[in-house]
Amino acid sequence: MGYLRNHLATVITGIFAAVLTGLWPYFIDFAPDMNIIFIISVPITWFLTLMCWLTQKSTDYIHKQSSVQTDIQKSTDYIHKQLSVHH
């Protein structure tokens, strides 16, 4: 399953986005030229966080579906084996 149910990239990107968002008000007065960098980087990092979360949810969904399909196939094979043994 992995660390944090494979959401480690989402958590790290989210923490980075939160830190950038938190630092933004302090840098407006300290270094006004940095404002354009924050205007660009904060929405991008939140977008990356959202994309990491969506892709992990998609991957989890796809693998869950294939797992269910494999389980159905295994149980069907088991039933066929049991029927062939009895006949």
C-alpha positions as CSV (number, residue, x, y, z in Angstrom):
1,M,0.0,0.0,0.0
2,G,2.8,2.4,0.7
3,Y,3.3,5.3,3.0
4,L,0.1,7.3,3.7
5,R,-1.8,5.0,1.4
6,N,0.3,6.2,-1.6
7,H,-0.6,9.8,-1.0
8,L,2.9,10.8,0.0
9,A,3.4,13.0,-3.1
10,T,0.1,14.7,-2.4
11,V,1.0,15.4,1.2
12,I,4.4,16.8,0.4
13,T,3.1,19.0,-2.4
14,G,0.3,20.2,-0.2
15,I,2.7,21.1,2.6
16,F,4.8,23.0,0.2
17,A,1.8,24.8,-1.2
18,A,0.6,25.7,2.4
19,V,4.1,27.0,3.3
20,L,4.2,29.1,0.2
21,T,0.7,30.4,0.9
22,G,1.7,31.2,4.6
23,L,4.9,33.0,3.6
24,W,3.3,35.1,0.9
25,P,1.9,37.8,3.3
26,Y,5.3,38.2,5.0
27,F,7.2,38.7,1.8
28,I,4.8,41.3,0.4
29,D,6.3,43.9,2.8
30,F,9.7,42.5,3.0
31,A,10.4,42.0,-0.7
32,P,7.7,43.5,-2.9
33,D,9.5,42.1,-6.0
34,M,8.8,38.6,-4.8
35,N,5.1,39.2,-5.1
36,I,5.0,38.2,-8.8
37,I,6.8,34.9,-7.9
38,F,4.2,34.1,-5.3
39,I,1.3,35.1,-7.6
40,I,2.6,32.5,-10.0
41,S,3.9,29.8,-7.7
42,V,1.0,29.5,-5.1
43,P,-1.8,28.6,-7.6
44,I,0.5,26.3,-9.5
45,T,1.5,24.3,-6.3
46,W,-2.2,24.1,-5.3
47,F,-3.0,22.9,-8.8
48,L,-0.2,20.3,-8.5
49,T,-1.6,19.1,-5.2
50,L,-5.0,18.7,-6.7
51,M,-3.6,16.8,-9.7
52,C,-1.6,14.5,-7.4
53,W,-4.7,13.7,-5.4
54,L,-6.8,13.1,-8.4
55,T,-4.3,10.8,-10.1
56,Q,-3.8,8.8,-6.9
57,K,-7.6,8.4,-6.5
58,S,-7.8,7.3,-10.2
59,T,-5.0,4.8,-9.7
60,D,-6.6,3.4,-6.6
61,Y,-9.9,3.1,-8.3
62,I,-8.4,1.3,-11.3
63,H,-6.4,-1.2,-9.2
64,K,-9.4,-1.8,-7.0
65,Q,-11.5,-2.7,-10.0
66,S,-8.9,-5.0,-11.4
67,S,-8.6,-6.7,-8.0
68,V,-12.3,-7.3,-7.9
69,Q,-12.2,-8.7,-11.4
70,T,-9.4,-11.1,-10.5
71,D,-11.2,-12.2,-7.4
72,I,-14.3,-13.0,-9.5
73,Q,-12.2,-14.9,-12.0
74,K,-10.6,-16.9,-9.2
75,S,-13.9,-17.8,-7.6
76,T,-15.3,-18.8,-11.0
77,D,-12.3,-21.0,-11.6
78,Y,-12.7,-22.6,-8.2
79,I,-16.4,-23.4,-8.8
80,H,-15.5,-25.0,-12.2
81,K,-12.8,-27.1,-10.6
82,Q,-15.2,-28.2,-7.9
83,L,-17.9,-29.1,-10.5
84,S,-15.4,-31.1,-12.6
85,V,-14.2,-33.1,-9.5
86,H,-17.7,-34.1,-8.7
87,H,-18.6,-35.3,-12.2
